[in-house]
Amino acid sequence: MGRVKEMNEDEFDEFHEDHIQYLLKIEENERKMIIKQSVDEFLLEGGVDLGYDDLNLPRLKDMEAVLENKVTCWEYYGYRTKEEYNDASGFTEN
């Protein structure tokens, strides 16, 4: 078994910075997975029935309350009716 090479200060700093960047990337990927799971759960638990989809979502912190209070997407964005919301957003149904 060979000896472990000792690093000089610059090599250690570079190694340390690479390691920190690696850990930050892992944390970022974990956050993205948690967000994706939260969105999927929201939509499956009733978000779709309230008019939400992958591109039309309430804030993450509001999702639980939206489901509990059955807040439709048009109400969430301040419209009284689905038609008002569709007109304002330029959305047309087939």
C-alpha positions as CSV (number, residue, x, y, z in Angstrom):
1,M,0.0,0.0,0.0
2,G,1.4,3.4,-1.0
3,R,1.8,6.4,1.1
4,V,-0.8,9.1,1.0
5,K,0.5,12.2,-0.7
6,E,0.4,15.3,1.5
7,M,-1.2,18.3,-0.1
8,N,0.2,21.8,0.0
9,E,-2.1,24.6,1.1
10,D,-3.2,25.5,-2.5
11,E,-4.0,21.9,-3.3
12,F,-6.0,21.5,-0.1
13,D,-7.9,24.7,-0.9
14,E,-8.7,23.5,-4.4
15,F,-9.8,20.1,-3.1
16,H,-11.9,21.7,-0.3
17,E,-13.6,24.1,-2.8
18,D,-14.4,21.2,-5.2
19,H,-15.8,19.2,-2.3
20,I,-18.0,22.1,-1.2
21,Q,-19.3,22.6,-4.7
22,Y,-20.1,18.9,-4.9
23,L,-22.1,19.0,-1.6
24,L,-24.0,22.1,-2.7
25,K,-24.9,20.4,-6.0
26,I,-26.3,17.4,-4.0
27,E,-28.3,19.7,-1.8
28,E,-29.7,21.6,-4.8
29,N,-30.7,18.3,-6.4
30,E,-32.4,17.2,-3.2
31,R,-34.3,20.5,-2.9
32,K,-35.5,20.0,-6.5
33,M,-36.7,16.5,-5.7
34,I,-38.5,17.7,-2.7
35,I,-40.2,20.5,-4.7
36,K,-41.1,18.0,-7.5
37,Q,-42.6,15.6,-4.9
38,S,-44.6,18.4,-3.3
39,V,-46.0,19.5,-6.6
40,D,-46.9,16.0,-7.6
41,E,-48.6,15.3,-4.3
42,F,-50.5,18.6,-4.5
43,L,-51.8,17.8,-7.9
44,L,-52.7,14.2,-7.0
45,E,-54.4,15.2,-3.8
46,G,-56.8,17.5,-5.5
47,G,-55.0,20.3,-7.2
48,V,-56.0,19.2,-10.6
49,D,-59.7,19.1,-9.6
50,L,-59.2,22.8,-8.5
51,G,-57.9,23.8,-11.9
52,Y,-54.1,23.7,-11.2
53,D,-51.5,21.9,-13.4
54,D,-47.7,21.7,-13.7
55,L,-47.5,25.2,-15.1
56,N,-50.2,26.8,-12.9
57,L,-49.5,26.3,-9.2
58,P,-49.9,28.1,-6.0
59,R,-46.8,28.9,-3.9
60,L,-45.4,25.9,-2.1
61,K,-46.2,27.4,1.3
62,D,-49.9,27.8,0.2
63,M,-50.5,24.3,-1.2
64,E,-51.7,22.7,2.0
65,A,-54.2,25.5,2.7
66,V,-55.4,25.6,-0.9
67,L,-56.3,21.9,-0.7
68,E,-57.8,22.2,2.8
69,N,-60.0,25.2,1.8
70,K,-60.6,23.9,-1.8
71,V,-59.4,27.2,-3.3
72,T,-59.7,27.1,-7.1
73,C,-56.9,28.5,-9.3
74,W,-59.0,31.4,-10.3
75,E,-59.9,32.3,-6.7
76,Y,-56.3,32.0,-5.7
77,Y,-55.3,34.5,-8.4
78,G,-58.1,36.9,-7.4
79,Y,-60.8,36.2,-10.0
80,R,-64.4,35.5,-9.2
81,T,-65.1,33.0,-12.0
82,K,-63.2,30.6,-14.1
83,E,-64.3,32.5,-17.2
84,E,-62.7,35.8,-15.8
85,Y,-59.5,33.9,-15.1
86,N,-59.4,32.4,-18.6
87,D,-60.1,35.7,-20.2
88,A,-57.4,37.4,-18.2
89,S,-54.8,34.7,-18.8
90,G,-55.6,34.3,-22.5
91,F,-56.5,30.6,-22.0
92,T,-59.2,29.1,-24.2
93,E,-60.7,25.7,-23.6
94,N,-61.6,23.4,-26.5
